[in-house]
Amino acid sequence: MFVMKCRVCRGRACLEIRRHNAAFCTEHFLHHCRQQVDRAVHSQGMFTHDDRVLLAVSGGKDSLMLWDVLLKLGYQVDGLYIGLGIGDYSRESVGRCRSFSSERGACLVEVDMVSQYGYDIPTAASVARRATCSTCGLSKRYVMNDVAMKGDYVVLATGHNLDDEAAVLFGNLMHWNMEALARQKPVLDAKSGFVKKVKPLIRLGERETAAYAVLERIDYIVEECPMVADNTGLRYKDVLNVLESKSPGTKHQLYLGYLDRGASYFDDADSAARDVHPCGFCGSPTTAEICAFCRLQRLATDEQPKLDVVCGQAAGDGDDG
Amino acid sequence: MFVMKCRVCRGRACLEIRRHNAAFCTEHFLHHCRQQVDRAVHSQGMFTHDDRVLLAVSGGKDSLMLWDVLLKLGYQVDGLYIGLGIGDYSRESVGRCRSFSSERGACLVEVDMVSQYGYDIPTAASVARRATCSTCGLSKRYVMNDVAMKGDYVVLATGHNLDDEAAVLFGNLMHWNMEALARQKPVLDAKSGFVKKVKPLIRLGERETAAYAVLERIDYIVEECPMVADNTGLRYKDVLNVLESKSPGTKHQLYLGYLDRGASYFDDADSAARDVHPCGFCGSPTTAEICAFCRLQRLATDEQPKLDVVCGQAAGDGDDG
């Protein structure tokens, strides 16, 4: 019987990574994951051991394994959990984040959308007649930035992995969404009103983040968010999975090749970033009079008069910098 | 029973084109195809009715239907058939081209690789240890340009359709092949030693070119070239077909969106085009000392001494301008 051997110690391997043409035992697989994260952090200049990092955590495998990796690498990382008000899913996911942080003595910042911003995601999406994932993304980006700025964090990290980024890039290319292409980088530097944003998991696929979480016995929420229906993002992931299975390294090549060779050509395409001013309500930088978040919030809450504006317009969607 | 109606005359439709959200009867479908070709020719400034056009024809649906369309639109188009020496496939395909041209009183230029250049494609690929499709592409590009230049044609046209171009673009993006991205345009202007090259079929998918050929009773060779095995180009076509079936317009959006919004960003990436000089043998412009075609020809023929060069190097592959 053929037994895969660990690339490092030649012991029995537990996992093969075809795009690296390598297999690893448990110990060296975990080490490999940490190494890949540290390599992304260093090579892209994401942050140093002196920086206070805020990591957005959902209770899923990616964000919790990243928190674990960063803590083990000695970085100063607080978690940020945003309660979106999505029934059992939210109740279970916050529980995983609390257990994780208390077991490690790490700081978890919790923000509840309903009590702090007056709405939950399903209601807001319905009232604003906006797609749920879009409503959620807009809300999370605003809150993450807000908490990071007010908490004097140097950088905001998210758990987007290689599969996520490759699929988003794929979609941006299929639609030649130039603004999004210009912004699709693992590091977006701080600028007036926006905290620096980084994605330290870009060198790990989701099969690897899941394996890491299982091997490190991290109790994460396995279920996908129940609001995510069949969307084009998942379709692009499926297509990339088909190509990856035939040519291991396809996603790596697409996304990291973009960063190496393609991305710099699109620097000029981020026009929205050049023309921002303070939102009339909250003061956050926006390309519109009132930022997309405030428009959504006013629509979704009864406490303040509704504005006569249309949500979901392109201009407001560029606010996330 | 639901009967599709022609968008133009409301008569019974024979074909639906989902990406245009339209259906057509035979007459108006044929008119639609000619209109799409004429639109590409005009909007991209490919050629005028005063220009002598050389169209590369293989005997397949795309090149023969394009010849038919261009003749019906009143353009001056001669065909160029290149005999590649691929057994029955070559014998059958030249027959279709001869029948087509004689029925229409059009001029067909024939070039036989073996008698005029001393080698056939299968032998050359084997001797040069180069992939067959790559050997064939290199040979055809050289011969097409050579015949067009010597015959004083203003422009060389090829029958690449929307499916072809979308799949090639897809592959160039997956690999971030910057040189190829910079050159992937439906019009490459003439420059020292290179004739102007155009692709008038970029607005028609291969389902449409096939339907046109059938409806116009064009006798084309249905078989694919027997040398084409499963290659990544076909894999990309499969993937795009999956996406197209779920979202009609995917290929159009990818390729024509690239031309509209993406392509101009890559103008600087065509470095090979800037540094060419005459080939030491044939005088054609090349980035190497001896052009890739001459290197291949010397390897593939016994008539001249073999050169001590390696075929298939990247530098030589940029010769097609």
Boltz contact constraints between the chains, C-beta under 6 A:
constraints:
  - contact:
      token1: [A, 173]
      token2: [B, 173]
      max_distance: 6.0
  - contact:
      token1: [A, 174]
      token2: [B, 254]
      max_distance: 6.0
  - contact:
      token1: [A, 176]
      token2: [B, 257]
      max_distance: 6.0
  - contact:
      token1: [A, 176]
      token2: [B, 261]
      max_distance: 6.0
  - contact:
      token1: [A, 176]
      token2: [B, 262]
      max_distance: 6.0
  - contact:
      token1: [A, 178]
      token2: [B, 261]
      max_distance: 6.0
  - contact:
      token1: [A, 239]
      token2: [B, 239]
      max_distance: 6.0
  - contact:
      token1: [A, 254]
      token2: [B, 174]
      max_distance: 6.0
  - contact:
      token1: [A, 257]
      token2: [B, 176]
      max_distance: 6.0
  - contact:
      token1: [A, 261]
      token2: [B, 176]
      max_distance: 6.0
  - contact:
      token1: [A, 261]
      token2: [B, 178]
      max_distance: 6.0
  - contact:
      token1: [A, 262]
      token2: [B, 176]
      max_distance: 6.0
  - contact:
      token1: [A, 265]
      token2: [B, 265]
      max_distance: 6.0
  - contact:
      token1: [A, 265]
      token2: [B, 266]
      max_distance: 6.0
